[in-house]
Amino acid sequence: MIFTKKEDRETYSCLKLSMRSYLKMRKCLVLFTGSLLSIGLQGCSSSSEPSLDEIKKKIVKVETPNGKYTTVNKSSGAYGKYQIMPKTAKHYTKKLKMPHSKWKHPENQDKIFIALLEDNIKNLKKYEFEVDAFTVYGCHQQGARGFMCIMKNQNLSSKSYMRLRRNLPSKYRNISKNELRETWINYWKNKMIET
């Protein structure tokens, strides 16, 4: 801009500084408000909706009733307190920049599980699912994409049906393919309420 008077230049400079200050202040206010909202919401969940800690406890109780970090599932290869699959561990050790050879250490299992939970919750919210013990556990057990397919009854492969059947008690394993999806959903919804 070209200014003819010194006062005009000074006025413009002041306005420019004021605008920068305003934008910085606005950004800080948005961040501060978001932080307050986040803090406020943590203690405001309804009594019927479990907290993240309660969800974690339920998942551990279902996956490893003894809660040991050394529990091994010989049929699936899942390991540890949260029954993390080796392929999942490999992905998260890269993501969390930790040595893959140390993923079985208790503190690393905890870190991997928290990161996995956060990703599953993001996916649930992205696809507009309610975040509760059943949906978070469903993502943990079937993988986020697998869980979405099950819940929407879309793109269920023979492998999907096999995983559903494998993750039910033996008394349900011989039910028809048509009933399998609903049986799995009902069983795990009830199980996560009872746990």
C-alpha positions in Angstrom: 0.0 0.0 0.0 1.1 3.5 -0.7 0.5 6.2 1.9 0.9 9.8 1.4 0.9 10.9 5.0 3.0 9.7 7.9 -0.1 9.4 10.1 -1.7 7.0 7.6 1.3 4.8 7.7 1.4 4.8 11.5 -2.4 4.0 11.6 -2.0 1.1 9.2 1.0 -0.3 11.2 -1.1 -0.1 14.4 -4.0 -1.8 12.7 -1.8 -4.5 11.4 -0.3 -5.1 14.9 -3.7 -5.1 16.4 -5.0 -7.6 13.9 -2.0 -9.9 14.6 -2.5 -9.6 18.4 -6.2 -10.3 17.9 -5.6 -13.4 15.9 -3.0 -14.7 18.5 -5.4 -14.0 21.3 -8.2 -15.7 19.4 -6.1 -18.8 18.8 -5.1 -18.9 22.5 -8.8 -18.5 23.5 -9.9 -21.3 21.3 -7.1 -23.6 22.7 -8.0 -22.6 26.3 -11.7 -23.1 25.7 -11.0 -26.5 24.2 -8.9 -27.5 27.1 -11.5 -26.4 29.6 -14.2 -28.3 27.6 -12.0 -31.4 27.5 -11.4 -31.3 31.3 -15.0 -30.6 32.0 -16.3 -33.5 29.9 -14.0 -36.0 31.5 -16.0 -35.9 34.7 -19.4 -35.6 33.1 -20.0 -38.9 31.5 -23.4 -40.4 32.3 -23.6 -43.1 34.9 -24.6 -45.7 32.3 -21.6 -44.9 30.1 -18.3 -46.4 31.4 -15.1 -44.3 31.6 -12.1 -45.2 29.6 -10.5 -46.8 32.7 -13.6 -49.0 33.2 -13.5 -50.0 29.5 -9.8 -51.0 29.9 -10.6 -53.0 33.0 -13.4 -54.8 31.2 -11.2 -55.6 28.2 -8.5 -57.0 30.5 -11.0 -59.1 32.4 -12.3 -60.6 29.2 -8.9 -61.0 27.5 -6.8 -62.2 30.5 -8.8 -62.9 33.6 -5.6 -63.2 35.6 -4.3 -59.8 34.2 -0.8 -61.1 33.6 1.5 -59.5 31.1 2.9 -62.9 30.1 -0.4 -64.6 29.1 -0.1 -66.4 25.7 -3.0 -67.5 23.5 -1.5 -70.5 21.8 -4.2 -70.7 19.1 -4.1 -67.1 18.0 -0.6 -66.0 19.0 -1.9 -63.1 21.0 0.3 -62.1 23.9 0.2 -60.2 27.2 -2.3 -58.5 29.4 -4.3 -57.1 26.5 -3.8 -60.0 24.1 -2.1 -58.0 21.5 -1.5 -59.8 18.2 2.2 -59.8 16.9 1.2 -58.0 13.7 -0.6 -55.3 15.7 2.5 -55.0 18.0 4.7 -54.5 14.9 2.5 -51.7 13.6 2.4 -49.9 17.0 6.1 -50.3 17.8 6.8 -48.4 14.6 4.1 -45.8 15.3 5.4 -45.3 18.8 9.0 -45.4 17.8 9.9 -48.2 20.3 12.2 -51.2 19.6 10.0 -54.0 18.3 12.1 -56.5 20.3 10.9 -54.9 23.5 7.1 -54.7 22.9 6.4 -57.5 25.4 7.7 -55.4 28.3 4.8 -54.5 30.5 5.3 -50.7 30.1 5.4 -51.1 26.3 2.3 -53.3 26.3 0.5 -50.5 28.2 1.7 -47.9 25.7 0.6 -50.0 22.7 -2.8 -50.8 24.2 -3.5 -47.1 25.0 -2.5 -46.1 21.4 -4.6 -48.9 20.0 -7.6 -47.8 22.1 -7.2 -44.2 21.0 -7.2 -45.3 17.3 -10.2 -47.5 17.8 -12.1 -44.7 19.6 -11.2 -42.3 16.7 -12.6 -44.8 14.2 -15.8 -45.3 16.2 -16.4 -41.6 16.3 -15.5 -41.1 12.7 -18.1 -43.7 11.7 -20.6 -42.3 14.3 -20.7 -45.3 16.6 -21.3 -44.9 20.3 -18.1 -45.3 22.3 -18.8 -47.9 25.0 -17.3 -51.1 26.3 -18.9 -53.2 23.6 -17.9 -51.1 20.6 -14.3 -50.5 21.9 -13.9 -54.2 22.7 -15.4 -55.1 19.3 -12.7 -53.1 17.6 -10.0 -54.6 19.8 -11.2 -58.1 19.0 -12.1 -57.8 15.3 -10.0 -54.8 14.3 -11.7 -51.5 13.6 -12.5 -52.2 9.9 -13.7 -55.7 10.7 -16.0 -54.4 13.5 -17.4 -51.7 11.2 -18.2 -54.4 8.6 -19.9 -56.6 11.2 -22.0 -53.8 12.6 -23.1 -52.5 9.1 -23.5 -56.1 7.8 -21.3 -55.2 4.8 -18.4 -57.0 3.1 -18.3 -59.9 5.5 -15.8 -62.4 4.0 -15.5 -66.1 4.9 -12.5 -65.0 7.1 -14.9 -62.5 8.9 -17.3 -65.3 9.7 -14.5 -67.5 10.9 -13.3 -64.8 13.3 -16.9 -64.3 14.6 -17.3 -68.1 15.2 -13.8 -68.4 16.8 -14.7 -65.6 19.3 -17.8 -67.2 20.6 -18.2 -69.9 23.3 -18.3 -73.4 21.9 -22.1 -73.7 22.4 -22.6 -71.1 19.7 -20.0 -72.3 17.2 -22.4 -74.5 15.2 -25.1 -71.9 14.6 -26.0 -71.1 11.0 -24.1 -68.4 9.1 -27.3 -66.3 8.9 -27.5 -66.2 12.7 -23.8 -65.8 13.4 -23.5 -62.0 13.1 -26.4 -61.3 15.4 -25.4 -63.9 17.9 -21.9 -62.4 18.1 -23.2 -58.9 18.6 -25.7 -60.0 21.3 -23.2 -62.2 23.1 -20.5 -59.5 23.3 -22.9 -56.7 24.1 -24.3 -58.7 27.1 -20.8 -59.9 28.1 -19.4 -56.4 28.3 -22.4 -55.3 30.4 -22.0 -58.2 32.8 -18.2 -57.9 33.1 
